[in-house]
């Protein structure tokens, strides 16, 4: 593959060069140590011209110190442990050799006594620490800690990051801390303002409120990861949040807290409140914001300035960007139930309370309400269309209201989401640049991404508030050029987006009898497209090859029909069970109040009873047919109740046909027979199907809750298993139909000539060259698909560097 031709000396030069061009720890340490030390040395040279260079260097070392919190150092640096990694140890030694004047590394060490007791220590090393005895065959080893402080117990209480930070505070010097993430950078020009920033916190000139100085000082960030379509969208979002939004939160809302880095903190105030972040697992998923919450509860205050900034890298791929939004949404859902927010809401004055609420929990609640409004309008569209024969007096007014205002309000929502970017770009670069930025965002289909993002934030926020179970999601900061398989995209976004998009489409079909205005249909169809197809639209090389699309379809079908297993990535049943695990510890009241699906089922049943009235009981077949028209499809449920004990007990991973597949087919046949019993009429057929669809949606939620919580224990085990099998049958049919339609669309689009080239231009803003395409063709017909995929990745990366860094592609050792 050519990578083995490089010598160790070439790798030693290439690794730092590559690290400085991605979002790596090396880039962060190099930026902070290099820019800050050079800036402070320059200031010392002009302020103290009589000092020698060595004296200035010593002065800077006294005032500037970088503590790198590397929690896992003891695990990968100790040759006696199985997790030893010579490459990682060499990288750490490279950091100490290059930046040892300013750098020390804090980590957590563990010892096991002879009696089996585990002891934990917070340790620190620097360049002057000697190496411990090296094990045979290990080129490098662990350094002897310079400081070693025993901890009272196991220190990892949360997800690791907060504990890592708090264990490293003890090794810092001075009264001021600046928190820097591992995806940031620093600039020499901005670092010249460090003395001004320090005067905001310490000294006689530091402003004070209520007799105390600011506890947190926030700064803006420069986003350097605006590469490719998704990188630019994420960069625009972060640019807006880091400038105009935080400026407004600081004043007049007085609602700014702490949102990560590069905030500067008063070390004394942070130690008084227990550290720079909170570490309870799940509850403190967004650990940074609690520093601002605790500071506000203790009477402290924060401020925001824009004369100083650092660099920051954001997510550059669809999966990683949305994983970040899912993480912060779950974190805000957990924040909503904490005592800090309760106390803050009771103590803040009204004008600050409004600002703090909307810019934090209220923002995510707004995403939930927006999604619920879309579903409610779609339901109303179907409900009034099917009930137009009843001559309801308020129906015409409701239809007119939806036609007149829904499209307008949705348009205002989209414009409002883009307005901060327009205003901030206009302030900094002028009106022409602002309009160009907005036009570029529209051409990049940023509203599609924003609609998908809004749905995800609302889904995870609502699920966390209802069920809890927030989890840390590692996002990564790599350059997203790899093609995600269809099955992975389906597993990731089906529950949160695609299934609701399918329901919106079904409700829109039920409401086709009434003609609403075109803005209404435009907004609903736009939401359906965004929720169902956005993952494939933003997936690199999604439409490159029909053969790859067919392989995606085959692997997805195999995953759908696979027997039950422990891995959700290998079986649809395991994936479906994993989706319902959050229901195990939730109250049953969530199924009843507030339940939009119960309300929809009740409204649709009332409509069906008005259109298909059921007379008094009569032991006749005609009365049974009428009753069947207004009851949910329960015949398949009775069959599952009878057969569940036998199938559950005999279920095996090696079964030829999975029970959920078999019962899905049986359920379809039984339900078709049950529908055949009904006496269909042209004016009520759609209403009957609508009522059955809405009641089935609610009953599936009830069955999932029963199967997950298993009330009454083993005494009702057959009923629990029957509910699970019945729910799996219907959900398998829904997911199979949904996935087959989406995969079929992807296969059809893959067959369109030149669409793959347009898609690459759309995502990477690079035009494929004929030479590169000819080089990517396989030299043999027996070449594997994996090798072709790697070639395509290399070519896309080569074209991307060709646009943004042509000197790299033109280098002799890379152009060959």
VENPE-V934332 format. One line per field, one symbol per residue. ss: DSSP state (H for helix, E for strand, - for the rest). burial: I if it has 16 or more other C-alpha atoms within 10 Angstrom, else O. A space follows every 50 residues. Layout:
ss: ???
burial: ???
This chain:
ss: --HHH--HHHHHHHHHHHH-----HHHHHHHHHHHHHHHHHHHHHHH--- --HHHHHHHHHHH--EEEE---HHHHH--------HHHHHHHHHHHHHH- --EEEEEEEEEE-----EEEEEEEEE----E-----------E---EEEE ----------HHHHHHHHHHH----EEE-----EE--HHHH--HHHHHH- -------EE--EE--EEEEEEEE----HHHHHHHHHHHHHHHHHHHHHHH -------------EEEHHHHHH----------------HHHHHHHHH--- -EEEEEEEEEEE-----HHHHHHHHHHHHHHHHHH---HHHHHHHHH--H HHHHHHHH--HHHHHHHHHHHHHHHHHHHHHHHHHH-HHH----HHHHHH HHHHHHHHHHHHHHHHHHHHHHHHHHHHH-HHHHHHHHHHHHH--HHHHH HHHHHHHHHHHHHHHHH------------------HHHHHHHHHHHHHHH HHHHHHHHHH-------HHHHHHHHHHHHHHHHHHHH--------HHHHH HHHHHHHHHHH----------HHHHHHHHHHHHHH--HHHH----HHHHH HHHHHHHHHHH---------HHHHHHHHH-----HHHHHHHHHHHHHHH- --------HHHHHHHHHHHHHHHHHHH-------HHHHHHHHHHHHHHHH HHHHHHHHH---HHHHHHHHHHHHHHHHHHHHHHHHHHHHHHHHHHHHHH ----HHHHHHHHHH-----HHHHHH---------HHHHHHHHHHHHHHHH HHHH-HHHH--HHHH-
burial: OOOOOOOOOOOOOOOIOOOIOIIIIIIIIIIIIIIIIIIIIOIIIOOOOO OOOOOIIOOIIOOIIIIIIIIOIIIIIIIOOOOIIIOOIOOIIOIIOIII IIIIIIIIIOOOOOOOOOOIIIIIIIIOOOOOOOOOOOOIIIIIIOOIOO OOOOIIOIIOIIIIIIIIIOIOOOOIIOOIOOIIIIIIOOIIIOOOIOOI IOOOOOOOOOOOIIIIIIIIIIIIIIIIIIIIIIIIIIIIIIIIIIIIII OOIIIIIIIIIIIIIIIOIIOOOOIIIIIIIIIIIIIIIIIIIIIIOOOI IIIIIOOIIIIIIIIIIIIIIIIIIIIIIIIIIIIIOOOOIOOIIOOOOO OOIOIIIOIIIIIIIOIIOIIOOIIOIIIIIIIIIIIOOOOOOOIOOOIO OIIIOIIOOIOOOOOOOIOIIIIIIIOOOOOOOIIOIIOOIOOIIIIIII IIIIIIIIIIIIIIIOIIIIIIOOIIIOIIIIIIIIIOOIIOIIOIIIII IIIIIIIIOIIOOOOIIOIIIOIIIOIIIIIIIIIIIIIIIIIIIIOIII OIIOOIIOIIIIIIIOOIOIIIIIIIIOOOIIIIOOOOOOIOOOOOIIII IIIIIOIIIOIIOIOOOOOOOOOOIIIIIIIIIIOIIOIIIOIIIOIOOO OOOOOOOIIIIOIIIIIOOIIOOIIOIIOOOOOIIIIIIIIIIIIIIIII IIIIIIIIIIOOOOOOIIIIIIIIIIIIIIIIIOIIOIIOOIIOOIIOII IOOOOIIOIIOIIIIIIIOOOIOOOIOOOOOOOOOOOOIOIIIIIIOIII IOOOOOOOIOOOOOOO
